[in-house]
Amino acid sequence: MKSSRDQVLADLRTNAPPPTPLPELAGDWIAYDDPLAQFTAVLEGIGGRVRVVHGDEELRAAVAEVQQQVAAANTLSVAPAAPGNVDPASLSDPHDLADIDLAVLTGDFAVAENGAVWVTDRQLPLRIAYFICQHLVLIVPAAAVVPTMHAAYDRLAAMHDGEGEFATPAFGCFVSGPSKTADIEQSLVIGAHGARSLTVLFTG
């Protein structure tokens, strides 16, 4: 005799609607003369910070400036040019990240229209690092700014392996910030669901 769980799952499989093809990504979407400037305007408009750095020395100085601003005692960094005092290789349990003040991580590309950055767990298997840290720095190539989410998904489609799944890495999401909410008594709370500050450093 089937359990109620098995019966529900069987019913769902039996009554599943036919698959729906994905919409076309091609279209007359908005374009920006300067995608990086548009990204900067959007992210700064929602409370984030943007800086363009050239070379390892400027990157190191920019990270040190953020460390000082947020009084970071524990910094996790995957950037060889700006190492932290927490070794990513030493982390095996998400609870190990409970006291991370600042995380310096990488993003693959940025989206100009909404100030979002595509991140993965390629360099840091503990994906919670993007969300549990008090403050977040994302390092993104300056040339990797797409205008719209349509262009972003077109870029992600290039990772497709042709068998219904995205190629490695298995995890990825769009991140913007800082985290905030004002749905309770219309009182703005910064850092409600994620980092209290976001700084994007564009390299190039």
N, C-alpha and C positions, 0 to 999 in steps of 0.2 A: 504494500500500500504506500502510495506516495505521501510524503509529508506535505503540509500546506505550503511550505516554501517551494518545494519542487513543483507542485501543482501550479502555483502562481507563475513561476518561471516558464513552465511549459505552455501555459496559456498566453503569456507574452510573446513567446516565440511563434506560436501558431497564428496569432492575430497581429503580428508585426506588419506595419504598412510597407509597401514596396519602397526600395531605395529611391531617393530623389537626387538627381544630378546636381553637382555644385554649380553655382552661377558663374558666368564668364567674368574674368577679372579685367578683360580689356574694356575700355570705355573712355569717354571724354572727361576724365577726372581733373580736378584742380592741379595746377602746377605752380611752383614757386620759383621766382628768379634766384632766390638764395635760400635753399632748404635749411641750411644750418641756422641762418638768422631767424627763420620762421620757428624752428624747433626751440631756439633760445627764448623767443618772445613768449611762446606757449608755456614752456616749463617755468620760466621766471614768473609768469602770470599766475601760476598755481602754487608758487612758493618754493620751487626748486632753484638750483644754481647751475650755471654753465660756465665753463672756462675752456679755452683752446690752449693746449700746451705743445711745445715743440721740443722733442728730445727728452732723454731720461732726467736731466737735471731739472727742467721745468716741471716735469711730472712729479718728481720727488718733492720739490718745493711746494707744489699745489697740495699734495697729500698731507705734508707736514703742516700746512696752513689750516687745513680742515681739522687735523688732529688737535691743534692748539685751540681752535674755535670751539670745539665740542668737548674739550678736556678729556680726550680718549685715553684711558688707562690700558685698555686691551684692544689691540688692532689686529684684525685678520686680513691678510693681503695675499692675493695671487699675482701681484705685479712684482717681478724681479727688481725693477728699478726703485720700488718703494715698499720694501718689506716691512711687515708688522712684527709684533712681538708674540704672536700666536701662530704656530706652525700649522698650516692646513693639513699636512700629512699626519699630524698627531691626532686629528679629529676622527672619531669613528661613530660617535653617538650624538644625535641632535642636541641632547642635553648639555654636551660640551660647549655649546655656543651660547649658553644662557647669559654669560657675562660679557659678550662682545659689545664693546662700545661703538667701534667703527669697523665696517667691512669694506675693503677695497677690492672690487670684483670687476669682471669684464662684461661688456655687452657686444653682441654681434653687429647690430645696426640700430639706428634710431629712426623714428617716424616724425616728420616735420609737422603734420597736421594736428597731432594730439600730444606731443611731448613724451611719447612712450619709447622704451628701449627693449629690444628682444634679448632675453638672457636665457642661458641654458646651464646644465650642470656638467658641461664638458670639462671644466677645470676644477670644479668643486662639487663632488658627488652629494654633499649635504646641502641640498637645495634650499633648506630652511634658512640658510645664511642670508639670503636676500631679504628675508622678511622679519627675522628675529633680532637683527642688530638694531642698536639704537640709532645709528647714523650710517648712511650708505653712500659710497662713491662708486660710480660706474665709469669704466674707461672704454671709450668707443672710438674707432677710427673716424676721423673727420670726413673722410670720403664716403663713409657708409651711412648716409642719411637719405632715406627714401621719402617722397612727398606725402604719400597717403597710405592708409591701411590696405587698399587694393594692391599697391605696389609692394607692400610688406608681405602680403600673402603670396604674391607672385614670386617674390624672392624665396619664401619658404617652400613653394612648390618645386623649386629647383633641387631641394633636398629629398624629394619624394623618391622612394625606391621602386615604384611601379607595382607594388603588391599591396597597396591599401594602407601602408604605414609610413610615417616619416622615418627617414634615416636617423642614425644616431646623431646626437644624443636623444635619449628617450624623453627627457623633460625639457620644456621650454615655455616661456610665458612673456607677456609684455608687462613691463614695470614702469610706473611713473611715480611721482611723489612730490612732496612728502605725503605719507599716509594721513588722512584726515576724515572726520565725520562731523556732521552738525545736525543729525536727524533726531537727537534727543534734546528737547527744549530749545532747539535752534542755537545750541551752544557749541561753538567750534572747538573740537579737540584734535590736536596735532599728534600723530603717532598712535592713532587708535588701533590700527590693524597691521602696522608695519613700521618702517623707519621714520623717525622724527624729522629727518632731513635727508635730502637727496642732492648730491652734486654730481654732475656729468662732466667728465674731463674728455674732451675730444683731442685725439692725438693726430699729428700730421704736420 
